[in-house]
Amino acid sequence: MNQTIYLEHEFWALLVCSIILPVGIFVLMTWKRRFSRATLFLIGTLLVFLSGFDAILLQRLSAKAKASANLLDDRIFASEISIALYIIPLILAGIGVNHSKLCAV
């Protein structure tokens, strides 16, 4: 096992799913102003799925951080700071549900 969780695949997947993909989606949405209802529904659904995947990755990284020897891992993923990390998926899910409601109207 690695000495730190920052070298794990889950950490890099967390970065991609919680920062890179949502920022790309939001840039696309501001760049192109008009979308079909089906596209908006797919974007909203993708954001909800990304939030669920982020929550799963955060739980796995939290468990690995408790078992690792690195104290920085414990400070970030196994402490109160992890609550702040859970806010990102909640925001993504809220935005995704909001876009899905716009499609249903």
C-alpha positions in Angstrom: 0.0 0.0 0.0 1.2 3.5 -0.7 2.4 5.8 2.1 0.0 8.5 1.0 -3.5 8.4 -0.7 -2.5 11.2 -3.1 -0.9 8.5 -5.3 -4.0 6.4 -5.4 -6.3 6.2 -8.4 -9.3 7.2 -6.3 -7.8 10.5 -5.5 -7.2 11.4 -9.1 -10.6 10.2 -10.1 -12.0 12.5 -7.3 -10.2 15.4 -8.8 -11.5 14.7 -12.3 -15.1 14.1 -11.2 -15.4 16.9 -8.7 -13.4 19.7 -10.4 -12.4 19.1 -14.1 -15.7 17.6 -15.5 -18.1 20.0 -13.7 -16.0 23.0 -14.7 -16.0 21.8 -18.2 -19.8 21.3 -18.2 -20.3 24.8 -16.7 -17.9 26.4 -19.3 -19.8 24.6 -22.0 -23.1 25.8 -20.6 -22.0 29.4 -20.5 -20.3 29.3 -23.9 -23.4 27.8 -25.6 -26.6 29.4 -24.3 -29.2 27.2 -26.0 -29.6 23.5 -25.4 -32.4 21.1 -26.2 -34.4 19.7 -23.4 -32.9 16.3 -23.8 -29.4 17.7 -23.6 -30.2 19.7 -20.4 -31.7 16.5 -18.9 -28.5 14.6 -19.7 -26.3 17.3 -18.3 -28.4 17.4 -15.1 -28.4 13.6 -14.8 -24.6 13.6 -15.3 -24.1 16.1 -12.5 -26.2 14.0 -10.2 -24.3 10.9 -11.0 -21.0 12.7 -10.6 -22.1 13.8 -7.1 -22.9 10.3 -6.1 -19.6 9.0 -7.5 -17.8 11.8 -5.6 -19.4 10.8 -2.3 -18.4 7.2 -2.8 -14.8 8.2 -3.6 -14.7 10.4 -0.6 -15.8 7.6 1.7 -13.2 5.2 0.2 -10.4 7.9 0.5 -11.5 8.6 4.1 -11.1 4.9 5.0 -7.7 4.7 3.3 -6.6 7.9 5.0 -7.2 6.4 8.4 -5.1 3.4 7.5 -2.2 5.4 5.9 0.9 6.5 7.8 0.8 10.1 6.5 -0.7 12.6 8.9 -1.7 15.1 6.1 -4.1 12.5 4.8 -5.7 12.2 8.2 -6.0 16.0 8.5 -7.8 16.3 5.1 -9.9 13.1 4.6 -10.5 11.9 8.2 -11.2 15.1 10.0 -13.7 17.9 10.0 -12.3 19.2 6.7 -13.9 16.2 5.0 -17.3 17.8 5.6 -16.2 20.6 3.4 -15.3 18.1 0.7 -18.8 16.7 0.8 -20.2 20.1 0.0 -18.9 19.9 -3.6 -21.0 16.8 -4.5 -24.1 18.3 -2.8 -23.7 21.4 -4.9 -23.3 19.3 -8.1 -26.4 17.3 -7.2 -28.4 20.5 -6.6 -27.4 22.0 -9.9 -28.1 18.8 -11.7 -31.6 18.5 -10.1 -32.3 22.1 -10.9 -31.4 21.5 -14.6 -33.6 18.4 -14.7 -36.5 20.4 -13.3 -36.0 23.0 -16.1 -36.3 20.2 -18.6 -39.5 18.9 -17.1 -41.3 22.3 -17.4 
